[in-house]
Amino acid sequence: MNHKLRVLVRLDLDCGQAEVAAQGHVTAQSLQALYVVVKRANHLKEGLRLVLDVSHARVEPAALEQLRECSASHHLPAAIDPQQAECQLSIVAPAEDAPAPRLRRLVAA
C-alpha cells in the first residue's frame, strides 16, 4: 500500500470557497501536513469556506475524529494556528461500510 499523501488545492476566490482534496493514507501524523495546507488556504481570504475532501483516502479513525472536532469548533489545532483564526471547514469523509464492488460474470453466447 502506498502511504504517500497527495494533496490538490482548488480555489474559487470569487465564490469564496477552497477545496483541499487528499488521497493516500491519512494518519494522525500526516494530518498535521493537511492542517498546514488548510491553514494557508484559510488565510487567503477572510470568510473562505473550506472543504477538506478525504473521500478518496484511507483515513485512520483517530485522524477522522480530529478532523470532525476541527470542523465542529471552527478552529484548527492551536499548535498549527496559534492565533486561532475562524476556519469554516467541512469534511467529505470516506463512505463508511461502502459495499464491495460486485463482479459481473461474462457469459459467452
C-alpha positions in Angstrom: 0.0 0.0 0.0 1.2 3.5 -0.8 1.5 5.6 2.3 2.2 8.8 0.4 -0.2 11.7 0.8 -1.2 13.5 -2.3 -2.9 16.9 -2.0 -4.7 19.0 -4.6 -6.0 22.5 -3.7 -8.7 24.2 -5.8 -9.5 27.8 -5.2 -12.5 29.9 -6.3 -11.9 33.2 -4.6 -14.9 34.8 -6.5 -17.3 32.3 -4.8 -15.2 32.3 -1.6 -14.5 28.6 -1.5 -11.5 26.3 -1.5 -11.3 22.6 -1.7 -8.4 20.6 -0.4 -8.5 17.1 -1.8 -6.3 14.4 -0.3 -5.5 10.9 -1.5 -3.3 8.3 0.1 -3.1 7.3 3.8 -4.2 10.0 6.3 -2.8 9.3 9.8 -2.6 11.4 12.9 0.9 12.3 11.8 0.2 13.1 8.2 -2.9 15.1 9.3 -0.5 17.8 10.5 0.6 18.4 7.0 -3.0 18.7 5.8 -3.7 21.2 8.6 -0.9 23.4 7.3 -2.3 23.4 3.8 -5.8 24.2 5.2 -4.3 27.0 7.3 -2.6 28.5 4.2 -5.9 28.3 2.2 -7.8 29.8 5.1 -5.6 32.9 5.2 -6.1 33.7 1.5 -9.4 35.4 2.1 -11.4 36.2 5.1 -14.6 34.1 5.4 -13.4 31.5 2.9 -15.4 28.3 3.1 -13.0 25.3 3.1 -13.9 21.8 2.0 -11.4 19.0 3.0 -12.2 16.0 0.8 -10.6 12.8 2.1 -13.3 10.6 0.4 -10.6 9.0 -1.8 -8.1 8.5 1.0 -7.7 5.8 3.6 -8.3 7.7 6.9 -7.4 6.3 10.3 -10.3 6.7 12.8 -8.3 8.9 15.1 -7.4 11.3 12.3 -11.1 11.4 11.1 -12.2 12.2 14.7 -9.6 15.1 14.9 -11.0 16.4 11.6 -14.5 16.3 12.8 -13.5 18.2 16.0 -11.9 20.9 14.0 -14.9 21.2 11.8 -17.3 21.5 14.8 -15.1 24.0 16.6 -14.4 26.1 13.5 -10.7 26.2 14.5 -7.5 24.4 13.6 -5.4 22.9 16.4 -3.6 25.6 18.4 -0.2 24.0 17.5 -1.0 24.7 13.8 -2.7 28.0 14.2 -1.8 29.7 17.5 -3.9 32.8 16.6 -7.0 30.5 16.3 -8.4 32.2 13.2 -12.0 31.3 12.4 -12.0 28.3 9.9 -15.2 27.3 8.2 -14.1 23.7 7.5 -16.3 21.0 6.0 -15.1 17.4 5.8 -16.0 15.0 3.0 -15.2 11.7 4.6 -14.8 8.2 3.0 -18.1 6.3 2.8 -18.4 4.1 5.8 -19.1 0.5 5.2 -19.2 1.0 1.5 -20.4 -2.1 -0.3 -17.7 -4.0 -2.1 -18.0 -3.7 -5.9 -19.9 -6.5 -7.5 -18.1 -8.6 -10.0 -20.1 -9.4 -13.1 -19.7 -12.7 -14.8 -19.3 -12.6 -18.6 -21.2 -15.3 -20.3 -20.1 -16.3 -23.8 -23.0 -16.6 -26.2 
